[in-house]
Amino acid sequence: MPVFVIPFPAIDPVAIEIGPFALRWYALAYVAGIIFAWWYMLRLVANGALWGGSAPMTRRDVDDLILWATLGIVIGGRLGYVVIYNPLHFAAHPGEILQIWSGGMSFHGGFLGVVIAVLSFARSRGRPVSAMADIAAASTPVGLMLGRIANFVNGELWGRPTDVPWAMVFPHAGPEPRHPSQLYQAALEGFLLFLVLRLVTHRFGGLRRPWLATGVFLAGYGAARTIGELFRTPDAHIGFLWGGLTMGMVLSLPMILLGCVVIATALMRPPRPPATPAAQA
C-alpha cells in the first residue's frame, strides 16, 4: 500500500442543473472539443503558407464538414460501443441504445464514423479527401484530451491498482488505490499528440504532403492508447484477452500499422501542388 494516497476530488459530474435540465461535464467536453476542432481547422485553412499556397478548400467547407463530423462522432461512437463493448446487454435492452446521456461511447467507433463522414463530404464537394482528413486529424486530439478529463471527473474508466505516490481511491472502484489512468490518457492521446501534429503541420510542412498528418494521428493515437491501456483496468464485462491484451490494445494495433504505412507512403510521394483559384470558389 502507498504511504500517501491522493483523495479523489469530489467534482459533481453535472456542470449545470436547472430544474429537470442537467448538463454534464462529459457532454460539455464533447461540445468544447468540437468547437475547438472547428476553430482550429478554420485557422489551418486560412494559413496558406502551411499549404505552399492556397488551401484546397474554403472556410465554408470547414463549416459544413464539422456538422458531418459531429454526426459521425455521435452515431459511430455510440454504435461502436454497442457492437464492440457490450452487444449482449444492448441486444437484451435495445431501448437503451439511443440513451447516449447515460454513457457509453467508443473512440474507435467514433473514429470510423468520422472517416465515413469525411469521405462522403469530400466526395460530395469535389474536394481532396486527404486534405479534409489531414485537418480533421490535426484538430482532434484536444477533444480527446477533454473527453478523458471528463472520464476522470465522472470517476469512470479508472486505472489498475498501484502503490505509486499519486494513486487515488475512486468512489466506485473499491478500496484499492489506483492509477489515475484517465489523466495519463488525456496527456498522451490529447496534449502530447496535439503537440506532435502541430509540429508536423507547422514546422515540417505536413499539410503539403497528402495524408501525412492523418498517418501521424493514426500511429500516434494507437501508440498512446496502447501505453494508456497498460495502466487502465479493462471493462469488467470484457476483461483481459489473450496474452494480457485488452480490447483497446487489440483495436489500436491496426491503427499503428496502418498509420506507419500511410506515413511512409506520404513521405515517398511529391508534395501537394498549390490549389488553383478555381478550387477556392
N, C-alpha and C positions, 0 to 999 in steps of 0.2 A: 504494500500500500504506500502511496506517496506521503511524504511528510506534510505537504501542503496541497490542498485542493481548492481550485478557484470556484467559488459558488456560481451557479448558473444564473445569469441576470434575469430578473423577473420582468420580462417585457411582454405586455399584452399583445397577442397576435392580431388583435383588432386595432387598427390605427384610428378609425373614426367610427363612431356609433351614434346614430340619430334615430331614435325610435326603433322600428324594425329593420332599418337600414344599417348594415355593418360592412365596412370596407377594411379588408385585411392587408397587412404588410406584404403578404405574398402576392396579392393582386396588384398592389402598388409597384412592386418590383417589376412585374411584367410590363406595366404601363410605362414606368420610367425607362426601362430597357428599350422599349420600342421607340419612345420619343427620342432617346439619345441616338439610337441607330438611324432614325430619320434625319436628325440634325447633322450627324457625322457624315452620312452619305451625301447630303447636300454640300457639305464642305469639300469632300473629295471630288465631287463632280465640278464644283466651281473652281478648283485649283488646276488650271490647265497644265502647269509645269509638271505635275505628277504624271501626266499622260503623254508628255512630249509634244503638246499641242492642245487641241480641244478634246474634252471628254466625249466618248461615243454615245452619249445620252444627254437628256435635258433634265432640268430641275423638276419639270412636270412628270417625267418618267419616274423619278425618285418618289415624288408624292404618291403616285399610283402604286408603285412597287411595294411601298410599306404597307398598304392595305392588303395586297395579295399575300405578302409575307406574314402579316399578322394572322390571317385566316389559316395559313399553313401551320403556323406555330400552335395555334389553339386546337385545330382539328387533328393535326398529326400528332401533337404531344399527348392529347387525350387518348386517341385510338392506339398509339404506341404503348401507353401504359396499360390499357385494357387488354391488348393482344399479347404483349410481351411479358408483363409482370404479374397480372392477376386474371387470366382468362376464365378460370373456373368460377371465381367469385362473380364476375360480371355475367357469365352465362346463366348463373342461378338468379342474379338480380339485374336484369337488363335495364330496368328503370333507373339504375344508378349511373349508367354510362354518361348521361348528359349532366350529371351533378358535379361539374368541374369545381364549384366552390367548396366542395368537401375535400378536395385534394386529390393528387394523383396525376402527374404529368411526366412524360418520358422525354428526355432530351433527344434520344436517337429517333423517336417518332416525330418530334417537332422538327428535327433536322431534315428528315425525309419529306415532311410537309413543306418546308421552305424550299427544298430542292425542286419539288414539283411546281410550287408557285413561281419560282424564278424562271424555270424552263418555260412554263406556259406564258408568263408575262412577256419575257424577252421575245419569244416567237410571235406573239400577237402584235408586238410593236415593231418587229423587224430590227431589234437591237442585238448586239453581240451578247450571247449568253454568258461568255466568260467575263465580260465587264460587269454585268449585273451580279454575277456570283462573287466576283472579287470584292466589290464594295460591300456586299452583304456580309461576306466573311470577315472583312476588316472591322465592321461595326458591331459584330455580335458579342464579343467577349464581355463587354461591360454589362450587358443584360444577364449573362450567365453569372457574373460576379454578384449582381444584385439578387438574383434568384437563390444563390447559395446562402447569402446573408439572411434572406427570408427563411430558408430552411432552418438556420440556426435560431432565429427569433422564435420559430414555431416549436423548437426543441425536437425536431424530427431528423431522420437520416443521420443519426449520431454515429460516433466512431467506436472503435474496438476498445476493450478495457486496456488500461495502461497505468504506469506509475510515473509518467513524466510530471514535472512540477506544475505544468499548466493544465493538467487533467481536470475534467468537470464531471459532476454528477447530474445527468439530465433527468428532468422530472418523471419521464415515462420509461426510462431505460434501466430501472433497478438501482441498487445502491452502489454499484461499481463505478469508480472514476473512469472516464473515457476520453479518447481524443476528441477535440472539437473539430472533427474532420470536415464539417461544412465550411469552416473558415479556411482550412487548408485548400479545399477545392475552390473557394472564392478567390484565393490568392493565385493559384496555379491556372485554373481554367479561365479566370477573368482578368485579373490585373496583369499577371505576367504575360499571358497570351496576347493581350491587347498591346502591351509594350513591344513585343516581338513583331506583331503585324504592323505596328506604327513604324518601326524601323524598316521593315520590308517595303512599305508603300512610300515612305517619305525620305528614306536615306539610300535605299538600294534600287530605286526605280521599279518597284514591284508591279505597279499598275501598267507599266509599259510592256510587261510580259504576261500575256493572257494565261489565266489560271494559276499564276504563282501564289498570289495571296490565298486563293482557295486551297491549294495544296498545303501551304503552311498551316492554315487553320485546321484542316483535316488531321494532319500528322501531329500538330501541336496539341489540339484538344484530346486526341486519342491517347497521347503520351501523358498529358496532365491528368486525365480521368483515370488512367491505369495506376498512376502513382497514388492518386487520392484513394482509390479502392483498397490500397494496402492498409489504410488506416480506418476505413469505413466498415461498419457492420453491414453485412448483406441483408437484403429484405428477408424478414422472418419466414415468409411463405415460400421463399426460393432457397435461401441458404447458400452454402458453398457448393460449387460444381466440382467437376473432376480436377484433381491436382491442386485443390485450394483456390481455383479461379472463381471469380464472381461473374454475374451476368454483365455487369458494367465492363469488366475486362474483356469478356468474350465479344461484346458488341463494339468495343473500341479498337480491337486488333485490326479488323478490316479497314477502319479509318486510317490507322497508322500506315498500313501497307499501301492503300490507295493514295494517301497523301504524299508518300515518298515517290511513287510513280508519277503523280501529277507534277510534283516539284521538278523532278529530273526532266520530264518532257517539256515543261515550260522553259527551263533554262537552255535546252537544246534548240528551241525554236527562236527565230528572229524576233526582236521587239515589235510591239504593236505599232503600226503606222499611225500618224496623227489623224484624227477624224476630219472629214471634209465639212465645210459649212452646211452642206445638204443634210448631213447626219444630225445636225443640231436643230433642224426645223421643227 
